[in-house]
Amino acid sequence: MQKIRTRYAPSPTGKMHVGNLRSALYEFLVARHAGGSFMLRIEDTDQERFVEGATEIIYRTLEQAGMDHDEGPDKDGGYGPYVQSERMKTGIYMKYAKELIEKGEAYYCFCDKERLETLKTEVVDGKTITIYDKHCLGLSKEEVEANLAAGKPFVIRQNIPNEGTTTFTDELYGDITVDNSELDDMILIKSDGYPTYNFANVVDDHTMNITHVVRGNEYLSSSPKYVRLYQAFGWEVPVYIHLPLITDENHKKLSKRSGHSSFEDLLEQGFLPEAIVNYVALLGWSPEDNREIFSLQELIEAFDYHRISKSPAVFDIVKLRWMNGEYLKAMDPDAFYEKALPILKEALPGDWDYRRIAAMVQTRVETFCDIPEQVDFLKELPDYDIAMYTHKKMKTDAATSLEVLTQVLPVLEAQEDYSNDGLYATLLKVIEEKGCKNGYLMWPIRTAVSGKQTTPGGATELMELLGKEESLRRIRVGIEKLQNA
Ligand code: GLU
C-alpha cells in the first residue's frame, strides 16, 4: 500500500487562527494515525498578502502544539524546495503550465484590466465573480507569439470547455458534479510570473506525492477545477477531505476579521497548548464513544477521518475553558506551581506561601488568567455587602453572624497557633460548646476574612494565610459592618 503523505500548506498571512490550526492538526493526525508522513509547505505566492514574521509564527505554533513535521523548509525530505516562491525559481510551474498549453488545456491571455472589467459579472454569495469569455483562446499561434515577443503582459488560463460536467469525490461530501459552464477559466500563472494558489497546490501536491488533502470547505467549490487539472496531466487525484465550517456562538463564520482567536491569543488568555489542541480536535470530529479528553498521542490512536462531521462546528469558549480547567486539575502540582508562580507574585506581592496558594487554586481555575481574581481578596479585603452573611442552608443571616463573630473574636485573640489545624481544633470546640452546625460558625468567619462568596479555601485555611493580625482586623471590620447595618 502507498504510504500516506499529508501536508499543511499555510499561506504566511498572519497568526494561526483556530481554523488553520484545525487543518494542520487533522493533516497531522491523518498522517500519524496511518504511520505516514506530515509535511509543511509554505504557500507564499500571493506576495500582496505576505506578512513579515508569519512564517515564524507557523513554526512556533506547530512546535508548541506538538505537531512535529517530518519534512518542510527546515527539514529536507527529498521533495524540496518546500516554499512556493523558491519552487517558482526552479521553473516548475511555468514548465507544467506550458505542458497544459501544448495539450490545449491552457492558453495565454493578454486581456488588460479595462477589458476584463467590461466582462459580464455574476454575484454569488455576495462576491462578484467574473467569468472570463475565452477571448484570447481565439488568438492564432502567430498572434500569441507576436504578443510574447513584444513583451505584452500575459497570464496563463486554464481552458475549461463550456459543455459537459466535471465530477470529483470528497471523502465526506461524496461525489460532487458541476456544469463546466459554471467553471471560470481560472488563472494559473499571474502576470508577475507567480503561479496562483489554484495551480500551485495541484502541481505541488502531485510532485510532492501527497496522498490526502485536508482543508477548509471554502475550497470545495474550486476543487472541480483542480480535478480537471489532474485529469489534464493524467495524474492521480489525491483523497480530498474538506472540513466543515467553524462558526462562533451566533452561528456566524469564524473569521480573522471578526477578531477570533489565534493559537497565540489563546495562550495569552491562559490556555494550555494541550487543551487547545484537544479542543480543536473536536471541532468537527468525534470518537465513537464521545469521549472528550485526549492527549495528542491518544488522538493519533483514535483519529479516524471517516468520523469527521459535515455539520458546522461551533467554537465555544465556555467549553474550551472547561476543558482547560480539566487539564489544570490533572497537572502535576509542581508544574502547576511553577507556571502559577509569576502570576501569583504579581497578583499578591509580598511574603506569601505561594506554594500553598497555588495548591488551593489549582482545582478552582479554568485558566491561569483566572488566578488573580481568586486571590485578590488576600491582598485587600474587598468592600462587600453584608447580604453575603445570609446563607439559607447554613441557617445564617446578619444577626446570627454578628453573634458568632462577637463570640469568636476573643477566642481568636487568645489563640497563638494560627495554623489551619490549630485554628480548626479551637473553633471545633466552640462549635461543640454551642451545639451548632459547622457552617453556622464557619460561614460568617469565612465571609468576614475574605469578603467573598467563594474562596479557594475554608475559613481556617484563609486565616492561616492572612496571619493573626490581619485575620482579627477583618473580623472586627465584619462586626462593625454588621453593627452599623
Ligand atoms: N494556502 C492555502 C491556505 O492557507 C492552503 C489550502 C490547502 O490546504 O490546500 O488556505
Boltz pocket constraint, residues with backbone or C-beta under 6 A from the ligand:
constraints:
  - pocket:
      binder: B
      contacts: [[A, 7], [A, 8], [A, 9], [A, 10], [A, 11], [A, 43], [A, 197], [A, 201], [A, 214], [A, 215], [A, 216]]
      max_distance: 6.0
